[in-house]
Amino acid sequence: MRALISDIHGNLEALEAVLADIDQQGITEIYCLGDIVGYGPNPRECVDVVAKRCQVTILGNHDQAALFDPEGFNAGAERAIFWTRHMLESDQAEENERRWEFLGELPRMRREEELLFVHGSARNPLNEYVFPEDIYNQRKMERIFALVDRHCFQGHTHIPGVFREDLSFMSPDELDSRYEFTDAKTLVNVGSVGQPRDGDNRASYVLLDGNTLTFKRVPYDFEQTIAKIYPIPELDNFLGDRLRDGR
């Protein structure tokens, strides 16, 4: 059994709560699907924890933006990523180098037999969003599914759920948090640890056990995270406020 996490976004409280939940189940294999940093107040700590705890980590678009320059980011996200970069540059030189090397060596995708792990999509592993409403965009979905051997695991939208090749989408609530894979192709969004956007403020992650997929939600002290965000001028208050509502 392995745990799949994504979109931590510098939220240490959420990350620690999820890892504690994973540890309670005796799971030692953890895959991170990117966006360790961006938006949140603890980028250094989150990079350190992921580097230590995750066996596989994929590059996310915010990780890429911290390494280079943000492209297509709104003003708030851009300010947050420049602040994040400053944080990653302002520790001791040896620590800075270690974190930059870790981020700089992250792959954009990972294949394991019929399984594909990306941040965005099979077509554009770094930047393409696949939203639930994209089931009505037949051309887009057919092109993405054509690149998937069987199952693709992704993040990026912060909205968990399962896309099937028949162009349907099922949320964790509709699935009662459990899905059994068949021979049909699927895209699985594992949701977000640090900034859920499906109306549920609990951290989201997924367990993969053979052909069984389980969506997990973990409460955490988001008020503590918010209290860290507010005093930082470069991080908009909205980045804290949204944590309360999971939006």
KOLSE-772281 format. One line per 2 residues: number of its first residue (from 1); for each residue x, y, z of N, C-alpha, C, O. Coordinates in steps of 0.2 Angstrom, whole numbers, plus 5000, padded with zeros to 4 digits. Example, Ala and Ser with C-alpha at 12.3 -4.5 7.8 and 13.67 -1.06 7.14 Angstrom:
1) 5066:4972:5039:5062:4978:5039:5066:4984:5039:5071:4983:5042 | 5064:4989:5035:5068:4995:5036:5064:5000:5039:5067:5006:5040
REM end
This chain:
1) 5004:4994:5000:5000:5000:5000:5004:5006:5000:5010:5006:5003 | 5002:5011:4996:5006:5018:4996:5001:5023:4997:4995:5023:4995
3) 5004:5029:4999:5000:5035:5000:5002:5040:4995:5008:5041:4993 | 4997:5043:4992:4998:5048:4987:4996:5055:4989:4990:5056:4991
5) 5001:5060:4990:4999:5067:4992:5001:5072:4986:5005:5070:4982 | 4998:5078:4987:5000:5083:4982:4998:5090:4985:4994:5090:4989
7) 5001:5095:4981:4999:5102:4983:4999:5103:4990:4994:5105:4993 | 5005:5103:4993:5006:5105:5000:5006:5112:5001:5003:5115:5006
9) 5009:5116:4996:5009:5123:4996:5011:5126:5002:5008:5131:5005 | 5017:5124:5005:5020:5127:5011:5016:5127:5017:5017:5131:5022
11) 5011:5122:5018:5006:5122:5023:5009:5116:5028:5007:5110:5027 | 5013:5118:5033:5016:5113:5037:5011:5109:5041:5012:5103:5042
13) 5007:5113:5044:5002:5110:5049:4998:5104:5045:4997:5099:5048 | 4996:5106:5039:4992:5101:5035:4996:5095:5033:4994:5089:5034
15) 5002:5096:5031:5007:5091:5030:5008:5086:5035:5008:5080:5035 | 5010:5089:5041:5011:5085:5047:5005:5081:5049:5006:5075:5052
17) 4999:5084:5049:4993:5080:5050:4992:5074:5046:4990:5069:5048 | 4993:5075:5039:4993:5070:5034:4998:5064:5036:4996:5058:5035
19) 5004:5066:5037:5009:5061:5038:5008:5057:5045:5009:5051:5045 | 5005:5061:5050:5003:5057:5056:4998:5052:5054:4998:5046:5057
21) 4993:5054:5050:4988:5049:5048:4990:5043:5044:4988:5037:5045 | 4995:5045:5040:4998:5039:5036:5002:5035:5041:5002:5029:5040
23) 5006:5038:5045:5010:5034:5050:5005:5029:5054:5007:5023:5056 | 5000:5031:5056:4995:5027:5060:4993:5021:5057:4991:5016:5060
25) 4993:5021:5050:4991:5015:5046:4997:5011:5044:4996:5006:5041 | 5003:5013:5047:5009:5009:5045:5011:5009:5038:5015:5005:5036
27) 5009:5014:5035:5011:5015:5028:5018:5019:5027:5019:5024:5030 | 5023:5016:5024:5030:5019:5023:5031:5021:5016:5036:5024:5015
29) 5027:5020:5011:5028:5022:5004:5024:5028:5003:5018:5027:5002 | 5027:5034:5001:5023:5040:5000:5026:5043:4994:5032:5044:4993
31) 5021:5044:4989:5023:5048:4983:5020:5055:4984:5014:5056:4986 | 5024:5060:4982:5021:5067:4982:5021:5069:4974:5026:5069:4971
33) 5015:5072:4972:5014:5074:4965:5015:5081:4964:5012:5084:4959 | 5019:5084:4968:5021:5091:4967:5018:5097:4970:5013:5096:4974
35) 5021:5103:4969:5019:5109:4972:5019:5108:4980:5015:5109:4984 | 5026:5107:4982:5028:5107:4989:5027:5114:4992:5025:5115:4997
37) 5029:5119:4987:5029:5126:4990:5024:5130:4986:5020:5128:4982 | 5024:5137:4988:5019:5142:4985:5013:5143:4989:5010:5138:4992
39) 5011:5149:4990:5005:5151:4994:5006:5151:5002:5005:5156:5005 | 5010:5146:5004:5010:5145:5011:5016:5147:5015:5021:5149:5012
41) 5016:5148:5022:5021:5151:5025:5027:5147:5027:5032:5150:5030 | 5027:5141:5026:5033:5136:5028:5036:5132:5022:5036:5126:5022
43) 5038:5136:5017:5041:5132:5011:5047:5128:5013:5048:5122:5011 | 5052:5131:5017:5058:5127:5019:5057:5121:5023:5059:5116:5021
45) 5052:5121:5028:5051:5116:5032:5047:5110:5028:5049:5104:5029 | 5043:5112:5023:5039:5107:5019:5044:5104:5014:5043:5098:5013
47) 5049:5107:5011:5053:5104:5007:5057:5099:5011:5059:5094:5008 | 5059:5101:5017:5063:5096:5021:5060:5090:5023:5062:5085:5022
49) 5053:5091:5024:5049:5085:5026:5048:5080:5020:5049:5074:5021 | 5046:5083:5015:5045:5079:5009:5051:5076:5007:5051:5070:5005
51) 5057:5079:5007:5063:5076:5005:5065:5070:5009:5068:5065:5007 | 5063:5071:5016:5065:5065:5020:5060:5060:5020:5061:5054:5021
53) 5053:5061:5019:5048:5056:5020:5045:5053:5014:5043:5047:5014 | 5046:5056:5008:5043:5054:5002:5048:5050:4998:5054:5052:4996
55) 5046:5044:4995:5051:5040:4991:5051:5042:4984:5056:5042:4981 | 5045:5045:4982:5045:5048:4975:5042:5055:4976:5037:5056:4979
57) 5045:5060:4972:5042:5067:4972:5042:5069:4965:5047:5069:4962 | 5037:5072:4962:5036:5075:4956:5036:5082:4956:5034:5085:4961
59) 5039:5085:4951:5039:5093:4950:5033:5096:4949:5029:5093:4945 | 5031:5101:4953:5025:5104:4952:5026:5111:4949:5032:5113:4949
61) 5021:5115:4946:5022:5121:4943:5024:5126:4948:5028:5131:4946 | 5022:5126:4954:5025:5131:4959:5032:5130:4961:5036:5134:4962
63) 5034:5123:4961:5041:5121:4962:5045:5124:4957:5050:5127:4958 | 5043:5123:4951:5046:5125:4945:5047:5133:4945:5052:5136:4943
65) 5041:5136:4947:5042:5144:4947:5047:5146:4952:5050:5152:4951 | 5047:5143:4958:5052:5145:4963:5059:5144:4960:5064:5148:4962
67) 5060:5139:4956:5067:5138:4953:5069:5143:4948:5074:5145:4947 | 5064:5145:4944:5065:5149:4938:5060:5155:4939:5062:5159:4943
69) 5056:5156:4934:5051:5162:4935:5044:5160:4934:5043:5155:4930 | 5039:5163:4938:5032:5161:4937:5030:5163:4930:5031:5169:4928
71) 5026:5159:4927:5023:5160:4921:5015:5159:4921:5013:5153:4923 | 5011:5164:4919:5004:5163:4920:5001:5163:4927:4995:5162:4928
73) 5005:5166:4932:5003:5166:4938:4999:5173:4939:5001:5178:4936 | 4994:5173:4943:4990:5179:4945:4995:5183:4950:5000:5181:4952
75) 4993:5189:4951:4997:5194:4955:4999:5191:4962:5005:5191:4964 | 4994:5188:4965:4995:5186:4972:4999:5180:4972:5004:5179:4976
77) 4998:5175:4967:5002:5169:4967:5010:5171:4965:5014:5168:4968 | 5010:5176:4961:5017:5178:4959:5021:5181:4965:5027:5180:4966
79) 5017:5186:4969:5021:5188:4975:5023:5183:4980:5028:5183:4983 | 5018:5178:4980:5019:5172:4985:5025:5168:4983:5029:5166:4987
81) 5026:5167:4976:5032:5163:4974:5038:5167:4975:5044:5164:4976 | 5038:5173:4974:5045:5177:4975:5047:5177:4982:5052:5177:4984
83) 5042:5178:4986:5043:5177:4994:5046:5170:4995:5050:5170:4999 | 5043:5165:4992:5045:5158:4993:5052:5158:4991:5056:5155:4995
85) 5054:5160:4985:5061:5160:4983:5066:5163:4988:5071:5161:4989 | 5063:5169:4990:5068:5173:4995:5069:5168:5002:5074:5168:5004
87) 5064:5165:5004:5064:5161:5010:5069:5155:5008:5073:5153:5013 | 5069:5152:5002:5073:5147:5000:5080:5149:4999:5085:5145:4999
89) 5081:5155:4999:5088:5158:4998:5091:5161:5004:5097:5163:5004 | 5087:5162:5010:5089:5166:5015:5091:5162:5022:5092:5164:5027
91) 5092:5155:5021:5094:5151:5026:5102:5150:5026:5105:5154:5022 | 5105:5146:5029:5112:5144:5029:5113:5142:5022:5109:5138:5019
93) 5119:5144:5019:5121:5142:5012:5120:5134:5011:5118:5133:5006 | 5123:5130:5016:5122:5123:5014:5115:5121:5014:5114:5116:5010
95) 5111:5123:5018:5104:5121:5018:5100:5124:5012:5096:5120:5009 | 5102:5130:5010:5099:5133:5003:5101:5128:4998:5097:5126:4994
97) 5107:5126:4997:5110:5122:4992:5106:5115:4991:5104:5113:4986 | 5106:5113:4997:5102:5106:4998:5095:5106:4995:5093:5102:4991
99) 5092:5111:4997:5084:5112:4995:5084:5113:4988:5080:5110:4984 | 5088:5118:4985:5088:5119:4978:5090:5113:4974:5087:5112:4969
101) 5095:5109:4976:5097:5103:4972:5091:5098:4972:5089:5095:4967 | 5087:5098:4978:5082:5093:4978:5076:5095:4973:5074:5091:4970
103) 5074:5101:4974:5069:5104:4969:5071:5103:4962:5068:5101:4957 | 5078:5105:4960:5080:5105:4954:5081:5098:4950:5081:5098:4944
105) 5081:5093:4954:5082:5086:4952:5075:5083:4951:5075:5077:4949 | 5070:5086:4953:5063:5082:4953:5061:5081:4945:5062:5086:4941
107) 5058:5075:4944:5056:5074:4937:5049:5076:4936:5045:5078:4941 | 5047:5077:4930:5041:5079:4928:5035:5074:4928:5029:5075:4928
109) 5038:5068:4928:5033:5062:4928:5037:5056:4930:5043:5056:4930 | 5033:5051:4932:5035:5044:4933:5031:5039:4931:5025:5039:4932
111) 5034:5034:4927:5030:5028:4925:5032:5022:4929:5038:5021:4930 | 5027:5018:4930:5028:5012:4933:5023:5007:4930:5017:5006:4932
113) 5025:5003:4925:5021:4998:4921:5015:5002:4919:5016:5007:4914 | 5009:5001:4921:5003:5004:4918:5001:5010:4922:4996:5013:4921
115) 5005:5012:4927:5003:5018:4931:5008:5024:4929:5014:5024:4928 | 5005:5030:4929:5008:5036:4927:5007:5041:4933:5001:5042:4935
117) 5012:5045:4935:5011:5050:4941:5014:5056:4938:5020:5057:4936 | 5010:5061:4938:5011:5068:4936:5008:5073:4941:5005:5071:4945
119) 5010:5079:4939:5007:5085:4943:5001:5087:4940:4995:5088:4943 | 5001:5089:4933:4996:5092:4930:4991:5087:4926:4986:5085:4928
121) 4994:5085:4920:4991:5080:4916:4996:5075:4912:5001:5077:4912 | 4993:5070:4909:4997:5066:4905:5000:5070:4899:5005:5068:4896
123) 4996:5075:4897:4998:5078:4891:5003:5084:4892:5007:5085:4888 | 5002:5087:4898:5006:5093:4900:5007:5091:4908:5004:5094:4912
125) 5013:5088:4909:5013:5085:4916:5014:5091:4921:5013:5090:4927 | 5016:5097:4919:5018:5102:4924:5012:5107:4925:5010:5109:4930
127) 5008:5109:4919:5004:5115:4919:4997:5114:4917:4992:5118:4919 | 4995:5108:4914:4988:5107:4912:4983:5105:4918:4984:5101:4921
129) 4978:5109:4918:4973:5108:4923:4968:5103:4920:4966:5104:4914 | 4965:5098:4924:4960:5094:4922:4954:5094:4927:4955:5091:4932
131) 4949:5099:4926:4944:5100:4930:4938:5095:4929:4937:5092:4924 | 4934:5094:4934:4928:5090:4933:4924:5092:4927:4921:5087:4924
133) 4923:5098:4926:4919:5101:4920:4922:5099:4914:4919:5100:4908 | 4928:5097:4913:4932:5095:4907:4929:5089:4904:4930:5087:4899
135) 4925:5085:4908:4921:5079:4905:4917:5081:4899:4915:5077:4895 | 4915:5088:4899:4911:5090:4893:4915:5092:4887:4913:5094:4882
137) 4922:5092:4888:4927:5094:4883:4929:5087:4880:4935:5085:4882 | 4926:5084:4876:4927:5077:4873:4934:5077:4870:4938:5072:4871
139) 4936:5082:4866:4942:5082:4862:4948:5082:4867:4953:5078:4867 | 4948:5086:4872:4953:5087:4877:4954:5080:4881:4959:5078:4881
141) 4948:5078:4883:4949:5072:4887:4951:5066:4883:4955:5062:4886 | 4949:5065:4877:4951:5059:4873:4959:5060:4872:4962:5055:4871
143) 4961:5066:4871:4968:5067:4869:4972:5065:4876:4978:5062:4875 | 4970:5067:4881:4973:5065:4888:4973:5057:4889:4978:5054:4890
145) 4967:5054:4888:4967:5047:4889:4971:5043:4885:4973:5038:4886 | 4972:5046:4879:4976:5042:4874:4983:5041:4876:4987:5037:4873
147) 4985:5046:4880:4992:5045:4883:4993:5041:4889:4999:5041:4892 | 4988:5038:4892:4988:5035:4898:4987:5027:4896:4982:5025:4893
149) 4991:5023:4899:4991:5016:4898:4985:5013:4902:4981:5009:4899 | 4984:5015:4908:4979:5012:4912:4976:5017:4917:4971:5020:4917
151) 4981:5019:4922:4979:5024:4927:4984:5030:4927:4990:5028:4927 | 4981:5036:4928:4986:5042:4929:4984:5045:4936:4978:5046:4937
153) 4989:5047:4940:4987:5050:4946:4990:5057:4946:4996:5058:4943 | 4986:5062:4948:4988:5069:4947:4985:5073:4952:4981:5071:4957
155) 4987:5080:4952:4985:5085:4957:4983:5091:4953:4979:5091:4949 | 4986:5097:4956:4986:5103:4952:4979:5107:4953:4979:5113:4954
157) 4973:5104:4952:4967:5107:4953:4965:5108:4960:4961:5112:4962 | 4968:5104:4964:4966:5103:4972:4959:5101:4973:4956:5101:4978
159) 4956:5097:4967:4949:5094:4968:4950:5087:4967:4951:5085:4961 | 4949:5083:4972:4949:5076:4972:4944:5072:4968:4938:5075:4968
161) 4945:5067:4965:4940:5063:4961:4943:5058:4956:4949:5058:4955 | 4938:5055:4953:4940:5050:4948:4937:5051:4941:4931:5052:4941
163) 4941:5052:4936:4939:5053:4929:4939:5046:4926:4944:5043:4926 | 4934:5044:4922:4934:5038:4918:4934:5039:4911:4932:5045:4909
165) 4936:5034:4907:4936:5035:4900:4930:5036:4897:4929:5039:4891 | 4924:5035:4900:4917:5036:4897:4915:5043:4898:4910:5045:4897
167) 4920:5047:4900:4919:5055:4901:4914:5056:4907:4910:5060:4906 | 4915:5052:4912:4912:5054:4919:4917:5056:4924:4923:5054:4924
169) 4914:5059:4929:4919:5061:4935:4915:5060:4941:4909:5061:4941 | 4918:5057:4946:4915:5055:4952:4919:5058:4958:4925:5057:4958
171) 4916:5062:4962:4919:5065:4968:4920:5059:4973:4916:5054:4973 | 4924:5060:4978:4925:5056:4984:4918:5054:4987:4917:5049:4989
173) 4914:5060:4988:4907:5059:4991:4903:5054:4987:4899:5050:4990 | 4903:5055:4980:4899:5050:4976:4901:5043:4976:4898:5038:4975
175) 4908:5042:4978:4911:5036:4978:4911:5033:4985:4913:5027:4986 | 4908:5036:4990:4909:5034:4997:4916:5033:4999:4918:5029:5003
177) 4921:5038:4996:4928:5038:4997:4932:5032:4995:4937:5031:4997 | 4928:5027:4991:4932:5021:4989:4930:5020:4981:4925:5020:4979
179) 4936:5017:4978:4935:5016:4971:4939:5009:4969:4945:5009:4971 | 4936:5005:4966:4939:4999:4963:4941:4999:4956:4936:5000:4952
181) 4947:4999:4954:4949:4999:4947:4947:4993:4943:4946:4988:4946 | 4945:4995:4937:4944:4989:4932:4949:4990:4927:4954:4993:4928
183) 4948:4987:4921:4952:4987:4916:4952:4994:4912:4956:4996:4908 | 4946:4998:4913:4945:5004:4910:4951:5009:4912:4953:5009:4918
185) 4952:5014:4908:4957:5019:4910:4954:5024:4915:4948:5025:4914 | 4958:5026:4919:4956:5032:4924:4961:5037:4925:4967:5036:4924
187) 4959:5043:4927:4963:5048:4929:4961:5049:4936:4955:5050:4938 | 4965:5050:4941:4964:5051:4948:4967:5057:4950:4973:5058:4950
189) 4963:5062:4953:4965:5068:4956:4965:5066:4964:4960:5065:4966 | 4971:5067:4967:4972:5065:4974:4970:5071:4978:4970:5070:4984
191) 4968:5077:4976:4967:5082:4980:4973:5086:4983:4978:5084:4981 | 4972:5090:4987:4977:5094:4990:4978:5094:4997:4973:5094:5001
193) 4984:5093:4999:4985:5093:5007:4985:5099:5010:4981:5100:5015 | 4988:5105:5007:4988:5111:5010:4983:5116:5008:4983:5122:5011
195) 4979:5115:5002:4975:5120:5000:4969:5117:4997:4968:5118:4991 | 4965:5113:5000:4959:5110:4997:4954:5115:4994:4953:5121:4996
197) 4951:5114:4988:4947:5118:4985:4940:5115:4982:4937:5117:4978 | 4938:5110:4986:4932:5107:4985:4926:5108:4990:4922:5104:4990
199) 4927:5113:4994:4922:5115:4999:4923:5111:5005:4919:5112:5010 | 4929:5107:5006:4930:5104:5012:4937:5106:5014:4942:5105:5011
201) 4937:5109:5020:4944:5112:5023:4949:5107:5025:4954:5109:5027 | 4947:5100:5026:4952:5095:5028:4957:5094:5022:4955:5094:5017
203) 4963:5092:5025:4968:5090:5020:4966:5084:5016:4963:5079:5019 | 4968:5083:5010:4966:5077:5006:4972:5073:5004:4977:5076:5002
205) 4971:5067:5004:4976:5063:5000:4973:5056:4999:4967:5055:5000 | 4977:5051:4996:4974:5045:4993:4978:5039:4995:4984:5040:4996
207) 4975:5034:4996:4978:5027:4998:4977:5023:4992:4972:5022:4989 | 4983:5020:4989:4982:5015:4984:4985:5008:4986:4990:5007:4988
209) 4980:5003:4986:4981:4997:4988:4979:4992:4983:4973:4990:4983 | 4984:4990:4979:4982:4985:4973:4977:4989:4968:4979:4994:4966
211) 4971:4986:4968:4966:4989:4963:4961:4994:4967:4956:4996:4965 | 4962:4995:4974:4958:4999:4978:4961:5005:4979:4966:5006:4982
213) 4956:5010:4978:4958:5017:4979:4954:5020:4985:4948:5019:4985 | 4957:5023:4990:4953:5026:4995:4955:5033:4996:4961:5035:4997
215) 4950:5038:4996:4951:5045:4997:4951:5046:5005:4946:5044:5008 | 4956:5050:5007:4956:5051:5014:4956:5059:5015:4958:5063:5012
217) 4952:5061:5021:4952:5068:5023:4954:5068:5030:4952:5064:5034 | 4959:5073:5032:4962:5074:5038:4961:5081:5041:4963:5086:5037
219) 4958:5082:5046:4957:5089:5049:4964:5091:5052:4968:5087:5054 | 4965:5098:5052:4971:5100:5054:4970:5107:5057:4965:5110:5056
221) 4975:5110:5060:4974:5117:5063:4975:5122:5058:4981:5125:5058 | 4970:5124:5054:4972:5129:5049:4972:5136:5051:4975:5140:5048
223) 4969:5137:5057:4970:5143:5060:4977:5145:5062:4979:5151:5062 | 4981:5140:5064:4988:5141:5065:4992:5143:5059:4996:5147:5059
225) 4990:5140:5053:4993:5142:5047:4991:5149:5045:4995:5153:5043 | 4984:5150:5046:4982:5157:5044:4986:5162:5048:4987:5168:5046
227) 4987:5161:5055:4990:5166:5059:4997:5167:5057:5000:5172:5058 | 5000:5162:5053:5007:5163:5050:5007:5167:5044:5011:5171:5043
229) 5001:5167:5040:5001:5170:5034:4999:5177:5035:5003:5182:5031 | 4995:5179:5039:4993:5186:5040:4998:5191:5041:4998:5197:5037
231) 5003:5190:5045:5009:5195:5046:5014:5196:5040:5018:5200:5040 | 5013:5191:5035:5018:5192:5030:5015:5196:5024:5010:5193:5021
233) 5018:5202:5023:5015:5206:5018:5014:5203:5011:5010:5205:5007 | 5019:5199:5009:5019:5196:5002:5014:5191:5001:5013:5189:4995
235) 5011:5188:5007:5006:5183:5006:4999:5186:5007:4998:5188:5013 | 4995:5186:5002:4989:5190:5003:4985:5186:5009:4985:5180:5009
237) 4981:5190:5012:4976:5187:5018:4972:5182:5015:4970:5177:5018 | 4970:5183:5008:4965:5178:5005:4968:5171:5005:4964:5166:5006
239) 4975:5170:5005:4978:5164:5005:4977:5160:5012:4977:5154:5012 | 4976:5164:5017:4974:5161:5023:4966:5160:5024:4964:5155:5026
241) 4963:5165:5022:4955:5165:5023:4952:5159:5019:4948:5155:5021 | 4955:5157:5013:4952:5152:5009:4953:5145:5012:4949:5140:5011
243) 4958:5144:5017:4959:5138:5020:4953:5136:5025:4952:5130:5026 | 4950:5141:5027:4944:5140:5032:4938:5137:5028:4935:5132:5031
245) 4937:5139:5022:4932:5136:5018:4933:5131:5013:4929:5128:5010 | 4940:5129:5012:4942:5124:5007:4940:5126:5000:4937:5123:4996
247) 4942:5132:4998:4940:5135:4992:4946:5138:4988:4946:5140:4982
REM end
